[in-house]
Structures are given as structure tokens and as C-alpha cells.
Amino acid sequence: MFFRKPVPSALRSVGLLFSAGLICTAAHAAEDSITNHQGDIAPLCGTKPMIVGVADGYGGNTWRKTGLAEVKDELSRCKNLTRVLYSNANGDPQKANSDINSMVAQGVNVLIMVPDFGAVQLPAMRAAMKAGVSVIPYSAQIAGVPGRDYVVNVVGDTKQVGVLWADWLGTALKKGNVVFMGGSAGAAGSQNFMDGLRGGLKKYPDLKLLNEQFVVTNWNPVDAQKATVGLIAHYSKIDAIVTDYGETALAAVKAFEQAHLPVPAIATIASDNQLNCHYLAAKKSGTPFPYYTLDGTTTYVRFAVRQGVAAYQGTADKESPAVLPYPYADSAKGLDPQCDPAAPPDADLSSALPPQKLKAVFEH
């Protein structure tokens, strides 16, 4: 789940979920993912004037604000952009659908959205498509028919992320007991992450996944910390914890620290400023823990923008709609994450925004 607070169920299913906000398509090898494989929007911009809409189900948090800024930054390369419209449903699915209808009425040509409320948004999306709007849901999987309900669904490759975690554990840890902590009960994204991890671990017989079902945390730090306390009581030895959300990872770290136990290896996705600052502080104090995180989730929206613009303009975007984050921190390779004490705790410093534009996001 690539996601930030507040975290609705659909958005959580990504996993949420890069050094300058770089990501690679699934077609690229994992070892190349540190390289910027973001496409160039300029050849896709076409000539038709266009209005782009961004419809948020849950807006206002730092992750969403950063994503909106990424949209505007990406579109700044298209001279034929007329304006960008934005709506925030504030957690109300009825308003979310109403916002989509309003965007259509205002003449948007491209609509970018996180499908926070899942299938209930499909009728409004389908109506927008019928009206000639190029609808691109991103960052969360949604049911529906490409070409009818939306152009394409831009999502993180959750199973491949699980494989990347397994490969890191196989290199950094080599052997031991592993636990996977997911989100809400039955969350498809968490299950996909776990399936990828389980499959990836088959290459490493000395690494044992202890739990058959993912540990439910509801992507809530309080629930995650309680769940970790239960894991500590249940299992005599935990060598690694894998999570599909950075805040879950931080809660697990704190639970081990409060129990005065060594923190196990931590592998996660969609970290944030608070987690990364905590890791660097632990390292500085002489109590480091093995740490690996895949990031750049705010930049998923740039893939969505390029797909939407290309669809409306009749140009061709050959990028894969399945995207992979890249390692933002890797203790095994000496790769430290960024930490900015002046930035919000939930800030994503792996954004592709230029530093000044990212700073401006935090100031609003």
C-alpha cells in the first residue's frame, strides 16, 4: 500500500506503494530501478487544449498534497494545458461521485483519481468516459473494464514488491524467522504483497515465513503496535518484520524498543519522514537495525497523468501501467534515507518534485 494518512481502504491496498522520486516500470530490471525511468510527457502533450481534473476521495494530508503538486509539475511541460481542477470529497463517497460529475460538467478532458471508495465510483467513472473524458485511476486496484470504466489502472506491482523484499532478506539476513504485517482484514493489496513475499522466499530455504495469514494492523499505528506486542509474546524468535506501510513498520520498531529487545530487520514500502528520521537516529546512537524500504509512491501519479494525456491527445504512451518503487533505504548497501526535521512527520521526501516545490508543499 502506497499511501498516507488518512488511509482509506482502497488506497491502502497499494501498498501505498525513490532518491529523487524515481520509479521504474515492471519491464525494467530491479537493479536498474535507481535510474529514472519516468517517461517524457512532452511528446505526449499533443496540440488540443486540455483541462485536467484531480479528484481526491481523501485529500488534505501531505501525501495527497504532494501528489497534486506532482501533477502540476508534470503538466507544466504541456503548453496546451488550460487549467487544473481539484476536488476533495473528505471521505464522503457520495461527494466523490458528485465531484466526478461536476468535473465533467466543467469540461475536464483528463481525470486523475485515486479510487478511494472502490466499485461504488465505477458508475460515475463510466459516465465520464462516455462523455469523452480520459479517466485514469491510480495507486489502488479497482474492478471494472479498461476502455469502458477507465482508460487504464495505474498501480504498483505488489507481488513483485514482495519478491524484492524477499531478495533483500535473502541477502541481508540470509536465515531466520519472518513475519508479514498487512492492513485491514481481507485487504487484497496486503494479500498480494504477502503472496509475492512468500513466493520470493522459496529461493531462500533458510528464511521461514511464520504466519500463514498476514497480521492485521488496519494500517493504524496503535493497532500495529498492539499486534507487534502480540507477535513478540507468541513467537520466541522474530528475525525480520515485513510491512506494507511505513507507519506500520515504525510501530513495530517502537514495540521492540519498548520491550527492550533488539529490533529485527525491517522491510517495508511507502516510508515517511518520521520512520526514516527514527532509523537514522537509531543508527547514530549505535543501535541500528537492518532496514530496507521501497519508495516513490507519490510519483505514481505522473504515470497516470501521462497515460491520461496520451489517451486524450491520441498520442502513444508505451509505459507499463504496473510500476515499481525503488530502494530508498538499504542498510545492507549503506544507502541512508533522507530525514528533514523541519518537514511534517508524514512527508514523503522521495517525491520527484524539485526541492523548492516540495518545500512549498510542506509550507501550505
C-alpha positions in Angstrom: 0.0 0.0 0.0 1.4 3.2 -1.0 -0.5 5.7 1.0 -0.5 8.4 3.5 -2.8 9.4 6.4 -5.8 9.3 6.5 -5.6 6.0 4.7 -8.8 4.7 3.1 -9.1 1.0 2.3 -8.7 1.3 -1.5 -5.6 3.5 -1.2 -4.1 1.2 1.4 -4.3 -1.7 -1.0 -1.4 -0.3 -3.0 0.8 -0.8 -0.6 0.6 2.8 -1.0 3.2 1.9 -2.9 12.6 6.9 -4.9 16.1 9.2 -4.4 14.6 12.0 -6.4 11.2 10.3 -6.7 12.3 8.0 -9.5 10.4 4.8 -10.3 10.7 2.2 -13.0 8.2 0.2 -15.0 7.9 -3.5 -14.3 9.6 -4.1 -17.6 12.9 -2.8 -16.1 15.1 -5.0 -14.0 15.1 -4.3 -10.3 18.8 -3.4 -10.3 18.1 -0.6 -12.8 15.3 1.0 -10.7 17.6 3.5 -9.1 17.7 5.1 -12.6 15.0 7.5 -13.6 12.6 5.6 -15.9 10.0 8.3 -15.7 8.7 8.9 -19.2 8.9 12.2 -21.1 5.5 13.8 -21.3 6.5 16.4 -23.9 5.9 14.1 -27.0 2.5 13.1 -25.5 1.2 16.6 -24.9 -0.4 16.9 -28.4 -1.9 20.2 -29.6 -5.5 20.1 -28.3 -6.2 22.5 -25.4 -7.0 20.4 -22.3 -8.3 20.7 -18.8 -7.1 18.2 -16.3 -9.0 17.3 -13.1 -7.7 15.6 -10.0 -10.4 14.1 -7.8 -9.4 13.1 -4.3 -11.6 11.0 -2.0 -9.5 11.8 1.0 -7.4 15.0 0.5 -5.5 17.4 2.6 -2.8 15.2 4.0 0.8 15.6 3.0 0.8 12.6 0.6 -2.1 13.9 -1.3 -0.8 17.5 -1.4 2.5 16.2 -2.7 0.7 14.2 -5.4 -1.3 17.2 -6.6 2.0 19.2 -6.8 3.5 16.3 -8.8 0.5 16.5 -11.3 1.0 20.2 -11.8 4.8 19.8 -12.2 4.4 17.1 -14.7 1.8 19.1 -16.7 3.9 22.2 -16.7 5.7 20.7 -19.7 2.5 20.8 -21.8 2.0 24.3 -23.3 -1.6 23.4 -24.3 -2.8 22.9 -20.7 -5.6 25.3 -19.9 -6.1 24.6 -16.2 -6.0 22.0 -13.4 -9.2 21.5 -11.4 -9.1 19.8 -7.9 -11.8 18.3 -5.7 -11.7 16.7 -2.2 -14.5 14.5 -1.1 -13.3 14.5 2.5 -14.1 10.8 2.9 -17.7 11.0 1.5 -18.3 8.5 -1.3 -21.4 10.4 -2.5 -19.5 13.6 -2.8 -16.7 11.8 -4.6 -19.1 10.7 -7.3 -20.7 14.2 -7.3 -17.2 15.7 -7.7 -16.6 13.5 -10.8 -19.9 14.6 -12.3 -19.0 18.2 -11.6 -15.6 17.8 -13.2 -17.3 16.5 -16.4 -19.7 19.4 -16.3 -16.8 21.8 -16.1 -15.3 20.4 -19.2 -12.3 18.3 -18.0 -10.7 16.3 -20.6 -8.5 14.1 -18.4 -9.5 13.0 -14.9 -6.9 11.6 -12.5 -8.1 10.0 -9.3 -7.3 7.5 -6.5 -10.4 5.2 -6.4 -10.7 5.5 -2.7 -14.2 4.1 -2.5 -13.7 1.2 -4.9 -16.5 -0.1 -7.1 -19.1 2.5 -5.9 -17.2 5.0 -8.0 -17.4 3.0 -11.3 -20.8 4.4 -12.5 -19.5 8.0 -12.3 -16.3 7.0 -13.9 -18.1 5.2 -16.7 -20.3 8.2 -17.3 -17.2 10.4 -17.5 -15.7 8.0 -20.1 -18.9 8.1 -22.1 -18.7 11.9 -22.1 -15.2 11.7 -23.7 -13.1 12.2 -20.6 -10.0 10.1 -20.2 -10.3 8.7 -16.7 -7.2 7.3 -15.0 -7.5 5.7 -11.6 -4.1 5.2 -9.9 -2.4 3.9 -6.9 -5.2 1.4 -6.0 -6.6 -1.5 -7.9 -10.2 -1.1 -8.9 -12.6 -3.6 -10.5 -14.0 -2.5 -13.9 -13.4 -2.8 -17.6 -10.5 -0.9 -19.2 -11.7 1.1 -22.1 -15.2 1.3 -20.6 -14.9 2.4 -17.0 -11.4 3.9 -17.3 -8.6 4.1 -19.8 -6.1 2.1 -17.7 -5.5 1.5 -14.0 -2.0 2.6 -12.9 -1.0 0.6 -9.8 2.1 -0.7 -8.0 3.2 -4.2 -8.8 2.5 -5.6 -5.4 3.6 -9.1 -6.0 6.9 -8.0 -7.5 7.5 -5.8 -4.5 7.1 -8.9 -2.3 9.8 -10.6 -4.3 12.1 -7.6 -3.9 11.6 -7.8 -0.1 12.5 -11.5 -0.2 15.6 -10.9 -2.2 16.8 -8.2 0.2 16.1 -10.5 3.2 18.0 -13.3 1.4 21.0 -11.0 1.0 20.9 -9.0 4.2 19.6 -11.6 6.7 20.2 -15.0 4.9 18.3 -17.0 7.5 15.8 -16.6 10.3 12.1 -16.2 11.0 10.0 -13.6 9.1 6.6 -12.1 9.9 4.4 -10.1 7.5 2.1 -7.4 8.8 -0.6 -6.1 6.5 -3.5 -3.8 6.7 -7.2 -4.4 7.3 -8.7 -7.9 7.3 -9.1 -9.3 3.8 -7.3 -6.4 2.1 -6.4 -7.6 -1.4 -3.3 -5.4 -1.6 -1.8 -6.8 1.6 -2.6 -10.4 0.4 -0.8 -9.7 -2.9 2.2 -8.3 -1.1 2.3 -11.4 1.1 1.9 -13.8 -1.8 4.8 -12.1 -3.6 6.9 -12.3 -0.4 6.0 -16.0 0.1 6.9 -16.8 -3.5 10.1 -14.9 -3.3 11.2 -16.6 -0.1 11.1 -20.0 -1.8 14.6 -19.2 -3.2 15.8 -18.9 0.4 15.0 -22.1 2.4 16.8 -20.7 5.5 14.2 -17.9 5.7 10.9 -19.1 7.3 7.6 -17.1 7.0 6.0 -17.7 10.3 2.4 -16.6 9.6 0.1 -18.2 7.1 -2.2 -15.1 7.1 -1.0 -11.6 7.3 -1.1 -9.8 10.6 -4.0 -7.3 10.6 -3.0 -3.8 11.7 -5.6 -1.7 9.9 -2.6 0.5 8.9 -3.1 2.1 12.2 0.0 2.7 14.4 -1.9 1.9 17.6 -3.2 -1.4 16.3 0.1 -2.2 14.7 2.0 -1.7 18.0 -0.5 -3.9 19.8 -0.2 -6.5 17.1 3.6 -6.4 17.4 3.4 -6.9 21.2 1.3 -10.0 20.5 3.8 -11.3 18.0 6.6 -10.8 20.5 4.6 -12.9 23.1 3.7 -15.6 20.6 7.0 -16.2 18.8 10.2 -17.0 20.6 12.3 -15.5 17.8 11.5 -13.0 15.1 14.4 -12.0 12.9 12.5 -9.9 10.3 9.3 -8.0 10.0 7.9 -7.0 6.6 5.1 -4.5 6.3 3.2 -2.8 3.5 3.1 0.6 5.1 5.9 2.7 6.7 3.8 3.7 9.7 3.2 0.0 10.5 7.0 -0.5 10.3 7.6 2.3 12.7 5.0 1.0 15.2 6.7 -2.4 15.1 10.1 -0.9 15.7 8.8 1.1 18.7 7.2 -2.0 20.1 10.5 -3.9 20.1 12.4 -0.9 21.5 9.8 -0.5 24.3 10.2 -4.2 25.1 14.0 -3.7 25.3 14.5 -6.2 22.6 16.8 -5.9 19.5 14.8 -4.5 16.6 14.6 -7.2 13.8 15.3 -6.5 10.2 12.6 -4.2 8.8 11.5 -4.3 5.1 8.7 -2.0 4.0 7.2 0.2 1.4 5.9 3.8 1.5 8.0 5.0 4.3 7.8 8.6 5.6 9.9 11.3 7.2 9.2 10.1 10.8 10.3 6.5 10.1 13.4 7.5 8.3 14.4 10.0 10.9 13.9 7.3 13.6 16.1 4.9 11.7 18.9 7.5 11.3 18.7 8.4 15.0 19.0 4.7 16.0 22.0 4.3 13.7 23.6 7.4 15.2 23.0 6.2 18.7 24.7 2.9 18.0 21.6 0.8 17.9 20.9 0.4 14.2 18.6 -2.2 12.7 18.7 -3.7 9.2 16.3 -1.6 7.1 15.0 -1.6 3.6 12.3 0.5 2.1 10.9 0.9 -1.4 9.5 4.4 -2.1 8.5 7.0 -4.6 4.7 6.3 -4.4 3.8 10.0 -4.8 5.3 9.8 -8.3 2.8 7.1 -9.4 0.5 10.0 -10.3 3.0 11.1 -13.0 2.5 7.8 -14.8 -1.3 8.3 -14.5 -1.0 11.9 -15.9 1.0 10.7 -18.9 -1.5 7.9 -19.6 -4.4 10.3 -19.4 -2.8 13.0 -21.6 -1.8 10.4 -24.2 -5.3 8.9 -24.3 -7.0 12.3 -24.8 -4.5 13.7 -27.3 -4.3 10.5 -29.3 -0.6 10.1 -28.7 1.1 6.9 -27.5 2.4 6.3 -24.0 4.1 2.9 -24.1 4.9 2.8 -20.4 3.6 -0.1 -18.3 0.6 0.7 -16.0 2.3 -1.6 -13.4 5.0 0.4 -11.6 7.7 -0.5 -9.2 9.3 1.7 -6.5 13.0 1.7 -5.9 15.1 1.2 -2.8 15.1 4.5 -0.8 17.0 3.0 2.1 19.1 -0.2 2.2 21.2 -0.7 5.2 23.0 -3.7 3.6 24.3 -1.3 0.9 24.9 1.7 3.1 22.0 3.6 1.5 20.5 6.0 4.0 17.1 7.7 3.6 16.6 11.4 3.8 15.4 13.0 7.0 14.2 16.5 7.4 13.3 17.5 11.0 11.6 20.6 9.6 9.2 18.6 7.3 6.0 17.1 8.5 6.2 13.6 10.1 4.3 12.1 7.2 6.2 13.9 4.5 7.5 11.8 1.6 10.9 13.1 0.7 11.2 10.6 -2.2 9.0 12.8 -4.3 10.1 13.7 -7.8 9.4 17.4 -7.1 12.3 19.8 -7.3 13.4 20.7 -3.7 11.8 24.2 -3.7 8.4 22.9 -5.0 8.5 20.1 -2.3 9.3 22.6 0.4 6.3 24.7 -0.8 4.0 21.7 -0.3 5.1 21.5 3.3 4.5 25.2 3.9 0.8 25.1 2.9 
